[in-house]
Amino acid sequence: MKEKKLYTCEICHTDYAEKFACKQCEQNHKTNLAIKGMRFKPMTVDESGFPISITVVTDKGLEKVYHF
């Protein structure tokens, strides 16, 4: 029987064989995000009420727009 040791990223839950790779994964994820803006379609087009895009900003000022 072999014992297997894995390291799991606490943010995305991906398993890694090497501790260094797992640390890199955890450091790569953007955290402390805030929603800066949202775009919606009119209720006559989309009654779900959910945005069609959001703009998020990091605590360091980096922005990214996500379209749905």
Legacy VTK file of the C-alpha trace (Angstrom):
# vtk DataFile Version 3.0
C-alpha trace
ASCII
DATASET POLYDATA
POINTS 68 float
0.000 0.000 0.000
1.225 3.480 -0.841
0.456 6.540 1.187
-0.367 9.598 -0.890
0.143 13.118 0.424
-1.647 15.966 -1.322
-1.892 19.697 -0.761
-5.255 21.346 -1.428
-5.750 24.962 -2.427
-8.106 26.453 0.152
-9.703 28.721 -2.442
-10.424 26.510 -5.480
-9.961 23.097 -3.792
-7.522 21.778 -6.423
-5.154 19.060 -5.189
-1.394 19.294 -5.760
1.403 16.824 -5.133
3.847 19.630 -4.362
3.422 22.183 -1.603
5.070 24.922 -3.695
2.551 24.502 -6.543
-0.336 24.688 -4.093
1.081 27.873 -2.529
1.373 29.440 -5.990
-2.254 28.549 -6.741
-3.469 30.131 -3.497
-1.440 33.298 -4.128
-2.692 33.574 -7.725
-6.372 33.843 -6.757
-7.736 37.356 -6.473
-9.465 37.882 -3.136
-10.957 40.897 -1.378
-12.944 41.739 -4.507
-15.633 44.381 -4.641
-18.356 44.853 -7.237
-17.808 48.229 -8.870
-20.687 48.143 -11.334
-23.377 45.992 -12.940
-25.282 46.071 -16.233
-28.820 44.793 -16.603
-31.231 44.153 -19.435
-34.705 45.703 -19.166
-37.320 43.633 -17.350
-39.202 43.265 -20.659
-36.189 41.386 -22.069
-34.956 39.481 -18.987
-37.259 38.988 -15.992
-34.616 37.145 -13.936
-33.302 40.359 -12.391
-29.708 39.144 -12.671
-27.023 41.355 -14.241
-25.673 40.594 -17.711
-22.218 41.810 -16.664
-20.396 42.855 -13.517
-17.207 44.832 -12.998
-15.090 43.683 -10.082
-12.136 45.515 -8.586
-9.341 44.206 -6.357
-8.013 45.969 -3.298
-5.041 46.994 -5.505
-7.275 48.687 -8.082
-7.228 46.021 -10.811
-10.561 45.731 -12.655
-12.149 43.005 -14.735
-15.543 42.810 -16.441
-17.411 39.487 -16.524
-20.176 39.000 -19.078
-22.886 36.390 -18.622
LINES 1 69
68 0 1 2 3 4 5 6 7 8 9 10 11 12 13 14 15 16 17 18 19 20 21 22 23 24 25 26 27 28 29 30 31 32 33 34 35 36 37 38 39 40 41 42 43 44 45 46 47 48 49 50 51 52 53 54 55 56 57 58 59 60 61 62 63 64 65 66 67
